[in-house]
């Protein structure tokens, strides 16, 4: 009498099918009618005792008698291990190819942007290219996001020529926001786990480029509504650094505030300081720093003296 067959849990079956790419581990033919087979004993439905087989190979494995040698348990485990490794390697290779293609596409967007005439008539096409970069920033990993941040840096050349609109700067900041390693909490809440080194490097890159955009707006554009967008992003980055106790990132954003404030005081070609920018810099900096834990405690406790 055969031992009772233990049902295979759905999550175990799903994981096995994924690892085998829904493909028979013996003949390696991808078919829709594969099954999960018990290797040694029907009473143990654990991953190391299960293998994905097609109907034909399943019949061969369970064949009894005859002159041919049946598949041994060790042989089945060998087939399973070899195929699972092959599937894993193929996936890694495909991911590398995909990332390389995406990086190439982002760089192509950069080259297309450089080819534009930097004047207001070309701005619709510039915005279109920036929306494409935004999609790559939204859908891919840190390496692609780093390239998208560099793309935004290149677009800031238009600001240095005094050519931009509020919409143009809004597109720049949207790309940087999509690249930010902010996870579920966004820029308004602490991250649920500490940022890793690649994420901190990405954040530092974003701070540098966001500072470049804000500086160019304060120096060359000097429009209040446009400055609200650029300086507003510095505010969000500073708040995020404060909430997550990222001291180095906080210092970097504060330095960008200082640089923007310095250039806003200069009369330059406009003949007077950028007063609206100076006001925004003071307001946004103060608001962001108010997210420090000790500041929040002080505000909740009337009469408390800060040291």
N, C-alpha and C positions, 0 to 999 in steps of 0.2 A: 504494500500500500504506500503510495506516494505521500510524503509529508505535506501538510497543508501549506498552500502558497500564500505568503504574506503580501498584501497589496502594496504596490509601489506608490509612495506619497507623491502627489502632483508636483510639489516643488523639487523633489529628487528627480523625477522623470524629466521635468523641464530643464534642469541643469545638465543632465546627461545628454539630452537632445541638442542643447546649445553647444556643449563641448565637442560633440560629434558632428556638428553642423547638419543635423537631421539626416545623417548619412550612415549607411551600414559600415561598421568598423572592419569588416572582412573584405567584401568586394569593392567597397568605396564608391558604390553607385548611389547617387542621391535620389531617393524615391519617397513618395508621400506616405507609403504604407510600412514604414519601419516600426519595429517593436522594441521594447525593453526586455531583455532576457536575463534570467538569473544564471550566473556563472556556476556557482557551487552551492547547491542547496536552495530550495525554494522558500525556505522560512526566513531568510535574511534579506530584507529589501533595503540594503545600504549601498551607497555609491560604489564602493570597491568590489561589490559582488554583483554588479549589473553592467550590461553592455548593450549597445544599440545595434540591432541586426535587421536586415530586410527579411521578408517572408521566406525567400529561397534559402538564404544562409541560416535562418532560424531552423528550417526543416532539416538542413544538413547537420547542424549542431546537435539536434535532438535525435538524429537517426541512430538506431540501435542495430547491431548485427552487421552482416556483410563482411567482405574481405578487406575493405578500406579501413584505415585508422580514423577514429573519431577525433574531433577537436578536444584536446585536453583543457582543463581549467587554466593551466599556465599559458597555453597557446592563446586562448581567448583574451587573457589579460595582456599578453604581448600585443595582439592586434589592437586592442583598445588603447593601450598606452601609446603605441606608435602613431595611430591615427589622430588621437587627441593632440599630441605634440605637433603633428603636421598642420592640423587646423589652426592651432595657436600661432605657429610661425607664419602661416599664410595671412592671418588676420593682421599680425604686426606689420608684415610687408605691405599689405594693402593700405594700412593706416599711414605708413611712411610715404607711400606714393601719393595718397590723397592729400597729405599735409604739404608735400612738395608742390603739388599742382596748385593748391590754394595759395601758398606763398608766392608762387609765380604769378597768379592772377592778381594778388594785391599789389605786387610790384608793377604789373602791367597797368593797373589803375593809376599808380604814381606816375608812370611815364606818360600816360594819356593826359594827366592833369598838367604836367610840365609842358606839354605840347599846346595847351590852350593859350590864347591871347588873354593876358591878365587885365581884362577890363570888364565893365558891367555887362556888356553884351554876351560874354561867355559864361556868366554866372549860372544860368540854367543848366548848362552842360556840366559845370563844376559841381553843382548840387547833386546832379544825377550820379556822378562818379562817387561822391561822398556817401550817397545812399547805398551804393553797391558795397563800399568798404564797411558801412555799418552792418550789413548783413553778414559779412565774413567775421566781423568782430563779435557778433551775437552768437554765431554757430560753432566756432572752433576754439582750439586750446590756446594756452599761453603763448606759444611760439608765433601763432598767427596773430594773436592780439598784439604782441610786441610790434609786429610789422604794421598793423593798422594804426598803432600809436605813432609810429614813424611817418606814416602817410599823413596824419594830421599835422605833424611838425612841418612837413613840406608844404602843406596848404597855407600855413601861416605866413608864407612869403607874400601872399596877396594882401595881408593886413599891413605888412611893412611898406607896401606900395600905396596904402590908403584906399584900397579897393575891397570893400566888403559890405555886407548888410547884416542886420540882426539875424536873419535867417541863415546866412553863411556861418556865422559864429555859433549859432544854435546847432547846426549840423556837426561842426567840429566837436562841440562839447558832448553831443549825443554819442558820437563814436567813442570818445574817451570814457564815457559812462558805461557803455556796453563792454569795454575792455576791463573795467575796474574789477578786481577780485573781491567782490562785495558779498557774494553768496546770498542766502535768503533774506538776511536782514537789511539789505540795501545799504545805502550810505547813512541811514538814520538810526541804525541799531548796531550793537556790538556783534562781531562775527561769532558764530557758535563754536568755532575752534580756531586756535592761533593760525595765522597765515604762515605758509611755508616760505622757504627762501625764494623760489621762483615767483611766488605771488608778491612778495615784498619788492623784488626787483621790478616787477611789472608796475606796481603801485608807484615806485620811485620814478619810473619812466613817465607815467601819466602825470605825476606832479610837475615834472620838468616841462612837459609839453603844455599842460594847462597853464603853467606860469608864463610860458612863451606867448601863448594866445592872449592872456590877460594883459601882459606887458605891452604887446603890440597894439591892443585896443586902447590902452591908456595913453600910449605915445602917439599913435598915428590916426586913430579913428575918433576918439574923444566924443563918443555919442553915449548918452546916459543909458538908453535902452539896450544898446549893444553891450555896454559895460556890465549891466545887470546880469547878463547871461554868462559872460566870461568870469567876472569876479564871483558870481554865484557858485560856479564850479569850484573855485578855490575854497569857498566857504564849506561846500560839501566834503571836499577832501580833507580839510582841516578838522571838521567835525568827526569824520570817520577815523582819522588818526588819533584824535583825543579819546573817542569812545573805545578804541581798541588798544590804547596805551602804547601806540607806536611812536616812541619819542623821537627817533631819527626822522621819520616821515613828518611828524609835527613840526620839527625845526625846519625842514625843507619847505613846507608850505608857508610857514611864517616868514621865511626868507623871500619867498615869491611875493607875499603881501608887501614886504618892505621895499622890494625893488619896484613894484607897481606904484607904491606911494611916493617913492623918490622921483620917478619920472613924471608922475601926475602933478608934482609941485612945480615942474619946469614950465615956463611959458611957451617955449619952443616956437613953432611957426604960427601957432594960434594967437600968440600975444598975451596969453594969460594962463594960469594954472588950470588943470582939469578939476574944478571944484566938485562936480558931481561924482567923479571917480574917487576923490579923496573921501567924500562922505560915505560912499558905498563900501570902500575898503575898511573904514573904521567900524561901520555898522556890522558888516558880515564877519569881520574878524572877532569882534566882541561876542556876537551870537554863537559862533562856532566854539570859542573857548569856554563859553558858559556850560558846555556839556562835560567839563571835567567833573569827576565825582565830588571833589571837595566843594566846587562851586554850587553843585546842585544841593548838597547838604546845607551849605550856608544859606541858600535861598529859602529852604524849607524851614530853617530854624531862625526865627526873628531874633535879632539882637546878638547873634553869635559872632564873635570876633574871629576873623581869619588871620592866620599867622603865616 
